[in-house]
Amino acid sequence: MPNTPPATVAASSLPSPASGHAGGVSNDEFRAAMSRLSSGVVLVTAQEPPLDPDDPRAPLGEDAGMTATAFMSVSLDPPLVLVSLRSGSRMDDLLTEQPLWAVSVLSQSQRHIAGRFAMRGRISDRLLFEDIPYTRGEASGAPLVGGALATLECSTEQRVEAGDHTLVIGRVLTARVPSADGGPLMYFRGRYRHLG
């Protein structure tokens, strides 16, 4: 019996949209399945551009930070990485106007930093950075967290809208491994964890 092309499948055999999305999976089912995928945890940071970009003496804006688990390497030549941002989030809005940003790969001892920058309805980012040791990236001006397993500074190459998220692809300008101590902070089944 010949295979039926997907385009000719009867509509009655497709899952009902009532079960979630047109594809048949509910938000809860999708979340549960994806929670079984472990991922590393990073802090994405950027500095707001000056209020007046034409005035080199204009003061820079505040620093912003966001915990991310959807971060990956894309290409070696050129060196590219990708981070997924919730559409309309502060970081998504900021990176539409600020092309320079940074990533700190968090260690297992930096769980408190991940939790702090993942909070909804949190206080201003300025206060969140107050007691965290960091240096400023030479290429991006963004905070690079002290004690991170690795740090990268990036320049946005491309933005891709994908459902309720924006995929930001960045060219890596600097990559450093300042610390070899400890293991990575991981995210699995909705919780921060560490290897071992």
N, CA and C atoms as an extended XYZ file, in Angstrom:
588
Properties=species:S:1:pos:R:3:atomname:S:1:resname:S:1:resid:I:1 pbc="F F F"
N         0.840       -1.178        0.000 N   MET     1
C         0.000        0.000        0.000 CA  MET     1
C         0.888        1.245        0.000 C   MET     1
N         0.703        2.178       -0.927 N   PRO     2
C         1.559        3.362       -0.992 CA  PRO     2
C         1.361        4.255        0.220 C   PRO     2
N         2.424        4.951        0.586 N   ASN     3
C         2.343        5.896        1.702 CA  ASN     3
C         1.498        7.090        1.303 C   ASN     3
N         0.677        7.569        2.233 N   THR     4
C        -0.130        8.761        1.989 CA  THR     4
C         0.685        9.982        2.366 C   THR     4
N         0.848       10.930        1.446 N   PRO     5
C         1.585       12.147        1.803 CA  PRO     5
C         0.906       12.847        2.974 C   PRO     5
N         1.678       13.465        3.871 N   PRO     6
C         1.105       14.123        5.050 CA  PRO     6
C         0.042       15.150        4.696 C   PRO     6
N         0.162       15.804        3.550 N   ALA     7
C        -0.795       16.849        3.191 CA  ALA     7
C        -2.176       16.301        2.889 C   ALA     7
N        -2.281       14.986        2.639 N   THR     8
C        -3.579       14.432        2.273 CA  THR     8
C        -4.237       13.668        3.421 C   THR     8
N        -3.664       13.726        4.614 N   VAL     9
C        -4.271       13.060        5.768 CA  VAL     9
C        -5.610       13.728        6.081 C   VAL     9
N        -6.609       12.915        6.350 N   ALA    10
C        -7.939       13.459        6.642 CA  ALA    10
C        -7.899       14.311        7.894 C   ALA    10
N        -8.606       15.421        7.861 N   ALA    11
C        -8.648       16.333        8.999 CA  ALA    11
C        -9.175       15.653       10.244 C   ALA    11
N       -10.065       14.660       10.076 N   SER    12
C       -10.646       13.993       11.246 CA  SER    12
C        -9.625       13.155       11.993 C   SER    12
N        -8.486       12.818       11.351 N   SER    13
C        -7.487       12.008       12.039 CA  SER    13
C        -6.485       12.855       12.817 C   SER    13
N        -6.548       14.192       12.666 N   LEU    14
C        -5.652       15.074       13.408 CA  LEU    14
C        -6.172       15.289       14.823 C   LEU    14
N        -5.262       15.478       15.793 N   PRO    15
C        -5.712       15.725       17.171 CA  PRO    15
C        -6.548       16.991       17.241 C   PRO    15
N        -7.454       16.994       18.177 N   SER    16
C        -8.325       18.149       18.366 CA  SER    16
C        -7.556       19.302       18.979 C   SER    16
N        -7.763       20.543       18.481 N   PRO    17
C        -7.096       21.697       19.091 CA  PRO    17
C        -7.436       21.846       20.560 C   PRO    17
N        -8.525       21.250       21.017 N   ALA    18
C        -8.907       21.353       22.422 CA  ALA    18
C        -7.862       20.713       23.331 C   ALA    18
N        -7.052       19.791       22.770 N   SER    19
C        -6.050       19.128       23.601 CA  SER    19
C        -4.811       20.004       23.796 C   SER    19
N        -4.787       21.177       23.233 N   GLY    20
C        -3.642       22.070       23.386 CA  GLY    20
C        -3.506       22.926       22.153 C   GLY    20
N        -2.462       22.694       21.416 N   HIS    21
C        -2.198       23.434       20.195 CA  HIS    21
C        -2.703       22.629       19.003 C   HIS    21
N        -2.660       23.231       17.830 N   ALA    22
C        -3.127       22.548       16.623 CA  ALA    22
C        -2.387       21.231       16.424 C   ALA    22
N        -1.131       21.149       16.890 N   GLY    23
C        -0.352       19.922       16.765 CA  GLY    23
C        -0.771       18.851       17.751 C   GLY    23
N        -1.631       19.180       18.708 N   GLY    24
C        -2.161       18.176       19.623 CA  GLY    24
C        -1.497       18.113       20.982 C   GLY    24
N        -0.416       18.801       21.203 N   VAL    25
C         0.257       18.727       22.492 CA  VAL    25
C        -0.176       19.924       23.355 C   VAL    25
N        -0.433       19.651       24.604 N   SER    26
C        -0.817       20.730       25.515 CA  SER    26
C         0.443       21.407       26.066 C   SER    26
N         0.273       22.596       26.619 N   ASN    27
C         1.394       23.297       27.235 CA  ASN    27
C         2.026       22.447       28.329 C   ASN    27
N         1.193       21.815       29.155 N   ASP    28
C         1.712       21.000       30.256 CA  ASP    28
C         2.481       19.788       29.748 C   ASP    28
N         1.981       19.134       28.703 N   GLU    29
C         2.674       17.974       28.136 CA  GLU    29
C         4.028       18.385       27.559 C   GLU    29
N         4.027       19.496       26.833 N   PHE    30
C         5.262       19.976       26.230 CA  PHE    30
C         6.277       20.349       27.305 C   PHE    30
N         5.814       21.080       28.330 N   ARG    31
C         6.698       21.470       29.433 CA  ARG    31
C         7.280       20.241       30.129 C   ARG    31
N         6.434       19.259       30.407 N   ALA    32
C         6.888       18.043       31.104 CA  ALA    32
C         7.940       17.304       30.286 C   ALA    32
N         7.713       17.189       28.983 N   ALA    33
C         8.677       16.489       28.134 CA  ALA    33
C        10.004       17.232       28.079 C   ALA    33
N         9.953       18.547       27.908 N   MET    34
C        11.186       19.322       27.786 CA  MET    34
C        11.930       19.451       29.116 C   MET    34
N        11.217       19.271       30.238 N   SER    35
C        11.888       19.363       31.537 CA  SER    35
C        12.837       18.190       31.758 C   SER    35
N        12.702       17.132       30.938 N   ARG    36
C        13.592       15.969       31.046 CA  ARG    36
C        14.903       16.205       30.309 C   ARG    36
N        15.034       17.339       29.635 N   LEU    37
C        16.269       17.686       28.946 CA  LEU    37
C        17.090       18.572       29.872 C   LEU    37
N        18.248       18.095       30.295 N   SER    38
C        19.078       18.922       31.176 CA  SER    38
C        19.808       19.965       30.343 C   SER    38
N        20.045       21.104       30.952 N   SER    39
C        20.752       22.167       30.247 CA  SER    39
C        21.608       22.949       31.229 C   SER    39
N        22.628       23.588       30.694 N   GLY    40
C        23.456       24.459       31.502 CA  GLY    40
C        22.714       25.756       31.794 C   GLY    40
N        23.204       26.501       32.758 N   VAL    41
C        22.561       27.759       33.165 CA  VAL    41
C        23.555       28.894       32.969 C   VAL    41
N        23.094       29.953       32.313 N   VAL    42
C        23.946       31.118       32.070 CA  VAL    42
C        23.239       32.374       32.535 C   VAL    42
N        24.025       33.421       32.751 N   LEU    43
C        23.479       34.742       33.005 CA  LEU    43
C        23.812       35.598       31.797 C   LEU    43
N        22.769       36.089       31.124 N   VAL    44
C        22.934       36.982       29.980 CA  VAL    44
C        22.861       38.412       30.517 C   VAL    44
N        23.828       39.233       30.146 N   THR    45
C        23.871       40.604       30.653 CA  THR    45
C        24.085       41.595       29.504 C   THR    45
N        23.642       42.803       29.728 N   ALA    46
C        23.855       43.889       28.769 CA  ALA    46
C        23.747       45.205       29.509 C   ALA    46
N        24.325       46.224       28.936 N   GLN    47
C        24.233       47.568       29.505 CA  GLN    47
C        23.380       48.414       28.566 C   GLN    47
N        22.420       49.122       29.154 N   GLU    48
C        21.580       49.981       28.330 CA  GLU    48
C        22.453       50.990       27.594 C   GLU    48
N        22.125       51.278       26.329 N   PRO    49
C        22.914       52.270       25.593 CA  PRO    49
C        22.711       53.664       26.182 C   PRO    49
N        23.586       54.623       25.832 N   PRO    50
C        23.425       55.986       26.353 CA  PRO    50
C        22.078       56.571       25.940 C   PRO    50
N        21.550       57.462       26.764 N   LEU    51
C        20.279       58.102       26.444 CA  LEU    51
C        20.369       58.895       25.145 C   LEU    51
N        21.529       59.485       24.900 N   ASP    52
C        21.747       60.224       23.652 CA  ASP    52
C        22.930       59.589       22.931 C   ASP    52
N        22.670       58.681       21.972 N   PRO    53
C        23.768       57.963       21.312 CA  PRO    53
C        24.694       58.875       20.506 C   PRO    53
N        24.233       60.081       20.185 N   ASP    54
C        25.063       61.007       19.414 CA  ASP    54
C        26.020       61.809       20.294 C   ASP    54
N        25.829       61.722       21.606 N   ASP    55
C        26.682       62.462       22.535 CA  ASP    55
C        27.589       61.467       23.255 C   ASP    55
N        28.910       61.447       22.932 N   PRO    56
C        29.813       60.479       23.556 CA  PRO    56
C        29.951       60.671       25.066 C   PRO    56
N        29.533       61.828       25.577 N   ARG    57
C        29.618       62.083       27.023 CA  ARG    57
C        28.351       61.693       27.765 C   ARG    57
N        27.326       61.275       27.016 N   ALA    58
C        26.056       60.907       27.661 CA  ALA    58
C        26.271       59.678       28.543 C   ALA    58
N        25.689       59.677       29.739 N   PRO    59
C        25.871       58.525       30.639 CA  PRO    59
C        25.172       57.285       30.088 C   PRO    59
N        25.787       56.147       30.385 N   LEU    60
C        25.184       54.874       29.985 CA  LEU    60
C        24.022       54.555       30.912 C   LEU    60
N        23.125       53.707       30.430 N   GLY    61
C        21.984       53.293       31.238 CA  GLY    61
C        22.365       52.189       32.207 C   GLY    61
N        21.363       51.595       32.835 N   GLU    62
C        21.580       50.543       33.832 CA  GLU    62
C        22.009       49.238       33.196 C   GLU    62
N        22.603       48.390       34.027 N   ASP    63
C        22.905       47.017       33.620 CA  ASP    63
C        21.639       46.191       33.742 C   ASP    63
N        21.510       45.193       32.894 N   ALA    64
C        20.382       44.265       32.965 CA  ALA    64
C        20.929       42.847       32.905 C   ALA    64
N        20.227       41.933       33.574 N   GLY    65
C        20.641       40.532       33.572 CA  GLY    65
C        19.446       39.611       33.515 C   GLY    65
N        19.653       38.420       32.947 N   MET    66
C        18.577       37.447       32.811 CA  MET    66
C        19.165       36.040       32.835 C   MET    66
N        18.589       35.174       33.647 N   THR    67
C        18.990       33.776       33.665 CA  THR    67
C        18.433       33.086       32.434 C   THR    67
N        19.263       32.271       31.792 N   ALA    68
C        18.807       31.537       30.604 CA  ALA    68
C        19.299       30.098       30.656 C   ALA    68
N        18.448       29.197       30.219 N   THR    69
C        18.844       27.795       30.075 CA  THR    69
C        18.828       27.377       28.604 C   THR    69
N        18.243       28.208       27.752 N   ALA    70
C        18.221       27.926       26.311 CA  ALA    70
C        19.342       28.715       25.655 C   ALA    70
N        20.559       28.170       25.777 N   PHE    71
C        21.755       28.808       25.245 CA  PHE    71
C        22.603       27.716       24.614 C   PHE    71
N        23.143       27.992       23.433 N   MET    72
C        23.930       26.955       22.764 CA  MET    72
C        24.931       27.547       21.783 C   MET    72
N        25.936       26.736       21.484 N   SER    73
C        26.887       27.055       20.440 CA  SER    73
C        26.229       26.762       19.094 C   SER    73
N        26.452       27.634       18.102 N   VAL    74
C        25.841       27.464       16.785 CA  VAL    74
C        26.887       27.147       15.725 C   VAL    74
N        28.024       27.844       15.777 N   SER    75
C        29.022       27.712       14.718 CA  SER    75
C        30.403       27.984       15.276 C   SER    75
N        31.405       27.292       14.708 N   LEU    76
C        32.794       27.530       15.089 CA  LEU    76
C        33.434       28.584       14.191 C   LEU    76
N        33.069       28.594       12.918 N   ASP    77
C        33.653       29.525       11.961 CA  ASP    77
C        32.567       30.151       11.103 C   ASP    77
N        32.079       31.355       11.446 N   PRO    78
C        32.545       32.193       12.550 CA  PRO    78
C        31.984       31.695       13.880 C   PRO    78
N        32.581       32.116       14.993 N   PRO    79
C        32.069       31.679       16.302 CA  PRO    79
C        30.730       32.345       16.613 C   PRO    79
N        29.673       31.539       16.657 N   LEU    80
C        28.325       32.043       16.915 CA  LEU    80
C        27.680       31.269       18.042 C   LEU    80
N        26.878       31.970       18.842 N   VAL    81
C        26.070       31.343       19.887 CA  VAL    81
C        24.637       31.826       19.727 C   VAL    81
N        23.723       31.130       20.395 N   LEU    82
C        22.301       31.480       20.322 CA  LEU    82
C        21.718       31.472       21.725 C   LEU    82
N        20.894       32.466       22.018 N   VAL    83
C        20.135       32.481       23.265 CA  VAL    83
C        18.675       32.746       22.918 C   VAL    83
N        17.784       32.078       23.631 N   SER    84
C        16.350       32.242       23.414 CA  SER    84
C        15.790       33.138       24.508 C   SER    84
N        15.116       34.226       24.087 N   LEU    85
C        14.556       35.206       25.019 CA  LEU    85
C        13.047       35.255       24.874 C   LEU    85
N        12.328       35.349       25.978 N   ARG    86
C        10.874       35.500       25.914 CA  ARG    86
C        10.553       36.824       25.238 C   ARG    86
N         9.721       36.776       24.198 N   SER    87
C         9.357       37.985       23.458 CA  SER    87
C         8.738       39.007       24.395 C   SER    87
N         9.188       40.256       24.283 N   GLY    88
C         8.651       41.325       25.115 CA  GLY    88
C         9.279       41.410       26.488 C   GLY    88
N        10.212       40.505       26.814 N   SER    89
C        10.889       40.596       28.110 CA  SER    89
C        11.834       41.794       28.094 C   SER    89
N        12.290       42.172       29.263 N   ARG    90
C        13.196       43.327       29.332 CA  ARG    90
C        14.450       43.082       28.498 C   ARG    90
N        15.014       41.863       28.581 N   MET    91
C        16.240       41.583       27.831 CA  MET    91
C        15.967       41.567       26.332 C   MET    91
N        14.827       41.036       25.926 N   ASP    92
C        14.479       41.047       24.499 CA  ASP    92
C        14.377       42.486       24.003 C   ASP    92
N        13.683       43.326       24.751 N   ASP    93
C        13.553       44.734       24.367 CA  ASP    93
C        14.915       45.425       24.332 C   ASP    93
N        15.748       45.158       25.336 N   LEU    94
C        17.057       45.803       25.412 CA  LEU    94
C        17.939       45.400       24.232 C   LEU    94
N        17.927       44.108       23.878 N   LEU    95
C        18.808       43.654       22.801 CA  LEU    95
C        18.307       44.041       21.415 C   LEU    95
N        17.107       44.642       21.327 N   THR    96
C        16.703       45.214       20.039 CA  THR    96
C        17.440       46.527       19.780 C   THR    96
N        17.881       47.197       20.856 N   GLU    97
C        18.581       48.471       20.680 CA  GLU    97
C        20.051       48.407       21.058 C   GLU    97
N        20.442       47.390       21.817 N   GLN    98
C        21.838       47.237       22.235 CA  GLN    98
C        22.393       45.966       21.583 C   GLN    98
N        23.286       46.100       20.601 N   PRO    99
C        23.798       44.913       19.913 CA  PRO    99
C        24.871       44.154       20.692 C   PRO    99
N        25.412       44.748       21.756 N   LEU   100
C        26.484       44.114       22.515 CA  LEU   100
C        25.953       43.535       23.823 C   LEU   100
N        26.309       42.290       24.106 N   TRP   101
C        25.843       41.610       25.310 CA  TRP   101
C        26.871       40.563       25.719 C   TRP   101
N        26.656       39.994       26.890 N   ALA   102
C        27.619       39.033       27.419 CA  ALA   102
C        26.906       37.858       28.065 C   ALA   102
N        27.664       36.789       28.238 N   VAL   103
C        27.147       35.562       28.854 CA  VAL   103
C        28.174       35.077       29.874 C   VAL   103
N        27.695       34.760       31.067 N   SER   104
C        28.532       34.129       32.087 CA  SER   104
C        27.979       32.729       32.328 C   SER   104
N        28.809       31.707       32.115 N   VAL   105
C        28.395       30.312       32.340 CA  VAL   105
C        28.518       30.046       33.840 C   VAL   105
N        27.396       29.837       34.501 N   LEU   106
C        27.381       29.753       35.964 CA  LEU   106
C        27.871       28.402       36.477 C   LEU   106
N        28.565       28.470       37.603 N   SER   107
C        29.040       27.258       38.267 CA  SER   107
C        27.995       26.785       39.271 C   SER   107
N        28.177       25.567       39.771 N   GLN   108
C        27.203       24.997       40.707 CA  GLN   108
C        27.107       25.798       41.997 C   GLN   108
N        28.118       26.590       42.320 N   SER   109
C        28.073       27.415       43.537 CA  SER   109
C        27.338       28.742       43.298 C   SER   109
N        26.866       28.976       42.082 N   GLN   110
C        26.217       30.251       41.765 CA  GLN   110
C        24.711       30.106       41.534 C   GLN   110
N        24.148       29.127       42.186 N   ARG   111
C        22.699       28.893       42.093 CA  ARG   111
C        21.899       30.119       42.536 C   ARG   111
N        22.389       30.810       43.572 N   HIS   112
C        21.687       32.003       44.076 CA  HIS   112
C        21.619       33.100       43.018 C   HIS   112
N        22.646       33.201       42.176 N   ILE   113
C        22.637       34.206       41.105 CA  ILE   113
C        21.588       33.837       40.068 C   ILE   113
N        21.543       32.557       39.706 N   ALA   114
C        20.540       32.100       38.731 CA  ALA   114
C        19.138       32.383       39.236 C   ALA   114
N        18.874       32.052       40.501 N   GLY   115
C        17.542       32.259       41.071 CA  GLY   115
C        17.177       33.732       41.153 C   GLY   115
N        18.133       34.546       41.500 N   ARG   116
C        17.904       35.981       41.655 CA  ARG   116
C        17.476       36.622       40.333 C   ARG   116
N        18.150       36.275       39.244 N   PHE   117
C        17.859       36.897       37.951 CA  PHE   117
C        16.759       36.175       37.171 C   PHE   117
N        16.188       35.123       37.758 N   ALA   118
C        15.068       34.424       37.122 CA  ALA   118
C        13.728       34.825       37.722 C   ALA   118
N        13.761       35.597       38.821 N   MET   119
C        12.520       35.981       39.501 CA  MET   119
C        11.642       36.860       38.625 C   MET   119
N        10.347       36.592       38.661 N   ARG   120
C         9.383       37.473       37.991 CA  ARG   120
C         9.011       38.594       38.964 C   ARG   120
N         8.732       39.770       38.427 N   GLY   121
C         8.332       40.895       39.264 CA  GLY   121
C         9.401       41.296       40.249 C   GLY   121
N        10.649       41.127       39.848 N   ARG   122
C        11.752       41.389       40.765 CA  ARG   122
C        12.043       42.885       40.883 C   ARG   122
N        12.902       43.190       41.851 N   ILE   123
C        13.340       44.570       42.025 CA  ILE   123
C        14.243       44.960       40.859 C   ILE   123
N        14.674       46.197       40.818 N   SER   124
C        15.488       46.654       39.685 CA  SER   124
C        16.785       45.859       39.605 C   SER   124
N        17.250       45.657       38.381 N   ASP   125
C        18.484       44.901       38.180 CA  ASP   125
C        19.675       45.566       38.856 C   ASP   125
N        19.657       46.880       38.966 N   ARG   126
C        20.758       47.594       39.617 CA  ARG   126
C        20.995       47.033       41.013 C   ARG   126
N        19.915       46.793       41.759 N   LEU   127
C        20.040       46.245       43.107 CA  LEU   127
C        20.481       44.784       43.089 C   LEU   127
N        20.097       44.044       42.052 N   LEU   128
C        20.469       42.627       41.974 CA  LEU   128
C        21.975       42.461       41.754 C   LEU   128
N        22.592       43.416       41.096 N   PHE   129
C        24.033       43.332       40.832 CA  PHE   129
C        24.870       43.801       42.016 C   PHE   129
N        24.249       44.467       43.007 N   GLU   130
C        25.003       45.146       44.059 CA  GLU   130
C        26.012       44.279       44.788 C   GLU   130
N        25.640       43.072       45.183 N   ASP   131
C        26.576       42.261       45.974 CA  ASP   131
C        27.145       41.078       45.189 C   ASP   131
N        27.124       41.170       43.865 N   ILE   132
C        27.698       40.124       43.022 CA  ILE   132
C        29.017       40.640       42.449 C   ILE   132
N        30.110       39.890       42.665 N   PRO   133
C        31.376       40.341       42.084 CA  PRO   133
C        31.343       40.204       40.563 C   PRO   133
N        31.726       41.264       39.866 N   TYR   134
C        31.785       41.192       38.409 CA  TYR   134
C        32.791       42.201       37.882 C   TYR   134
N        33.195       41.963       36.650 N   THR   135
C        34.020       42.931       35.929 CA  THR   135
C        33.233       43.334       34.689 C   THR   135
N        33.665       44.397       34.042 N   ARG   136
C        33.022       44.845       32.810 CA  ARG   136
C        33.780       44.305       31.613 C   ARG   136
N        33.019       43.757       30.674 N   GLY   137
C        33.645       43.261       29.460 CA  GLY   137
C        34.235       44.396       28.650 C   GLY   137
N        35.428       44.171       28.114 N   GLU   138
C        36.102       45.200       27.322 CA  GLU   138
C        35.375       45.454       26.004 C   GLU   138
N        34.790       44.416       25.425 N   ALA   139
C        34.142       44.554       24.120 CA  ALA   139
C        32.686       45.004       24.229 C   ALA   139
N        32.012       44.571       25.295 N   SER   140
C        30.567       44.821       25.410 CA  SER   140
C        30.197       45.842       26.473 C   SER   140
N        31.053       46.039       27.466 N   GLY   141
C        30.708       46.888       28.604 CA  GLY   141
C        29.740       46.227       29.559 C   GLY   141
N        29.329       45.001       29.263 N   ALA   142
C        28.352       44.282       30.085 CA  ALA   142
C        29.034       43.596       31.261 C   ALA   142
N        28.302       43.376       32.360 N   PRO   143
C        28.882       42.676       33.511 CA  PRO   143
C        29.227       41.221       33.185 C   PRO   143
N        30.420       40.801       33.632 N   LEU   144
C        30.871       39.410       33.538 CA  LEU   144
C        31.032       38.918       34.972 C   LEU   144
N        30.276       37.911       35.344 N   VAL   145
C        30.205       37.461       36.738 CA  VAL   145
C        31.512       36.814       37.185 C   VAL   145
N        32.019       37.268       38.324 N   GLY   146
C        33.201       36.660       38.917 CA  GLY   146
C        32.899       35.232       39.341 C   GLY   146
N        33.852       34.332       39.136 N   GLY   147
C        33.668       32.934       39.517 CA  GLY   147
C        32.915       32.106       38.494 C   GLY   147
N        32.513       32.712       37.373 N   ALA   148
C        31.831       31.946       36.325 CA  ALA   148
C        32.819       30.966       35.692 C   ALA   148
N        32.310       29.860       35.172 N   LEU   149
C        33.176       28.865       34.534 CA  LEU   149
C        33.743       29.382       33.223 C   LEU   149
N        32.980       30.218       32.531 N   ALA   150
C        33.427       30.821       31.272 CA  ALA   150
C        32.636       32.095       31.051 C   ALA   150
N        33.203       33.014       30.292 N   THR   151
C        32.488       34.236       29.910 CA  THR   151
C        32.669       34.466       28.416 C   THR   151
N        31.621       34.996       27.801 N   LEU   152
C        31.660       35.338       26.381 CA  LEU   152
C        31.068       36.723       26.203 C   LEU   152
N        31.627       37.476       25.273 N   GLU   153
C        31.022       38.749       24.882 CA  GLU   153
C        30.604       38.614       23.422 C   GLU   153
N        29.430       39.143       23.111 N   CYS   154
C        28.831       38.893       21.801 CA  CYS   154
C        28.287       40.161       21.176 C   CYS   154
N        28.152       40.096       19.857 N   SER   155
C        27.507       41.153       19.089 CA  SER   155
C        26.404       40.487       18.262 C   SER   155
N        25.196       41.010       18.356 N   THR   156
C        24.055       40.389       17.675 CA  THR   156
C        24.259       40.381       16.160 C   THR   156
N        24.106       39.193       15.584 N   GLU   157
C        24.184       39.012       14.130 CA  GLU   157
C        22.795       38.903       13.521 C   GLU   157
N        21.891       38.263       14.274 N   GLN   158
C        20.563       37.989       13.712 CA  GLN   158
C        19.558       37.778       14.842 C   GLN   158
N        18.326       38.191       14.597 N   ARG   159
C        17.214       37.945       15.518 CA  ARG   159
C        16.139       37.205       14.737 C   ARG   159
N        15.628       36.129       15.314 N   VAL   160
C        14.622       35.311       14.640 CA  VAL   160
C        13.424       35.152       15.575 C   VAL   160
N        12.254       35.578       15.128 N   GLU   161
C        11.043       35.379       15.929 CA  GLU   161
C        10.633       33.916       15.817 C   GLU   161
N        10.385       33.295       16.965 N   ALA   162
C        10.021       31.881       17.000 CA  ALA   162
C         8.943       31.684       18.055 C   ALA   162
N         7.685       31.695       17.645 N   GLY   163
C         6.591       31.555       18.596 CA  GLY   163
C         6.603       32.690       19.594 C   GLY   163
N         6.598       32.350       20.884 N   ASP   164
C         6.579       33.389       21.910 CA  ASP   164
C         7.989       33.768       22.387 C   ASP   164
N         8.999       33.397       21.613 N   HIS   165
C        10.383       33.727       21.951 CA  HIS   165
C        11.099       34.363       20.756 C   HIS   165
N        12.214       35.013       21.064 N   THR   166
C        13.109       35.544       20.046 CA  THR   166
C        14.438       34.821       20.184 C   THR   166
N        14.929       34.277       19.081 N   LEU   167
C        16.239       33.634       19.071 CA  LEU   167
C        17.258       34.685       18.649 C   LEU   167
N        18.201       34.962       19.539 N   VAL   168
C        19.224       35.961       19.256 CA  VAL   168
C        20.533       35.224       18.985 C   VAL   168
N        21.045       35.396       17.771 N   ILE   169
C        22.306       34.776       17.375 CA  ILE   169
C        23.385       35.838       17.475 C   ILE   169
N        24.429       35.537       18.243 N   GLY   170
C        25.489       36.506       18.460 CA  GLY   170
C        26.840       35.996       18.003 C   GLY   170
N        27.625       36.900       17.427 N   ARG   171
C        29.021       36.575       17.091 CA  ARG   171
C        29.854       36.759       18.352 C   ARG   171
N        30.652       35.770       18.680 N   VAL   172
C        31.465       35.828       19.895 CA  VAL   172
C        32.686       36.706       19.638 C   VAL   172
N        32.807       37.759       20.450 N   LEU   173
C        33.915       38.714       20.326 CA  LEU   173
C        35.069       38.347       21.246 C   LEU   173
N        34.739       37.848       22.447 N   THR   174
C        35.755       37.369       23.386 CA  THR   174
C        35.216       36.116       24.058 C   THR   174
N        36.113       35.210       24.390 N   ALA   175
C        35.750       33.991       25.131 CA  ALA   175
C        36.874       33.699       26.105 C   ALA   175
N        36.512       33.629       27.384 N   ARG   176
C        37.529       33.391       28.401 CA  ARG   176
C        37.061       32.314       29.370 C   ARG   176
N        38.033       31.607       29.926 N   VAL   177
C        37.760       30.580       30.935 CA  VAL   177
C        38.500       31.004       32.199 C   VAL   177
N        37.899       31.929       32.964 N   PRO   178
C        38.597       32.493       34.123 CA  PRO   178
C        38.708       31.539       35.304 C   PRO   178
N        37.841       30.532       35.367 N   SER   179
C        37.829       29.652       36.533 CA  SER   179
C        37.661       28.209       36.093 C   SER   179
N        38.467       27.333       36.678 N   ALA   180
C        38.325       25.906       36.382 CA  ALA   180
C        37.771       25.169       37.596 C   ALA   180
N        37.382       25.916       38.627 N   ASP   181
C        36.914       25.292       39.868 CA  ASP   181
C        35.429       24.963       39.797 C   ASP   181
N        35.084       23.784       40.326 N   GLY   182
C        33.671       23.405       40.431 CA  GLY   182
C        33.084       22.950       39.113 C   GLY   182
N        31.884       22.400       39.222 N   GLY   183
C        31.176       21.922       38.050 CA  GLY   183
C        30.129       22.918       37.604 C   GLY   183
N        29.437       22.599       36.511 N   PRO   184
C        28.436       23.527       35.984 CA  PRO   184
C        27.136       23.467       36.773 C   PRO   184
N        26.420       24.567       36.766 N   LEU   185
C        25.062       24.588       37.293 CA  LEU   185
C        24.150       24.067       36.198 C   LEU   185
N        23.297       23.101       36.541 N   MET   186
C        22.416       22.478       35.561 CA  MET   186
C        20.960       22.772       35.917 C   MET   186
N        20.094       22.659       34.917 N   TYR   187
C        18.654       22.815       35.119 CA  TYR   187
C        17.990       21.565       34.582 C   TYR   187
N        17.245       20.856       35.454 N   PHE   188
C        16.614       19.597       35.078 CA  PHE   188
C        15.335       19.409       35.889 C   PHE   188
N        14.262       19.074       35.200 N   ARG   189
C        12.948       18.846       35.828 CA  ARG   189
C        12.533       20.025       36.704 C   ARG   189
N        12.763       21.235       36.175 N   GLY   190
C        12.280       22.441       36.847 CA  GLY   190
C        13.078       22.895       38.039 C   GLY   190
N        14.274       22.314       38.231 N   ARG   191
C        15.094       22.695       39.397 CA  ARG   191
C        16.554       22.852       38.991 C   ARG   191
N        17.282       23.694       39.741 N   TYR   192
C        18.714       23.812       39.551 CA  TYR   192
C        19.382       22.615       40.214 C   TYR   192
N        20.383       22.065       39.533 N   ARG   193
C        21.090       20.891       40.044 CA  ARG   193
C        22.561       21.003       39.675 C   ARG   193
N        23.364       20.061       40.179 N   HIS   194
C        24.762       20.017       39.770 CA  HIS   194
C        25.146       18.583       39.470 C   HIS   194
N        26.227       18.414       38.728 N   LEU   195
C        26.685       17.078       38.357 CA  LEU   195
C        27.233       16.373       39.582 C   LEU   195
N        27.094       15.048       39.598 N   GLY   196
C        27.680       14.275       40.671 CA  GLY   196
C        26.676       13.625       41.568 C   GLY   196
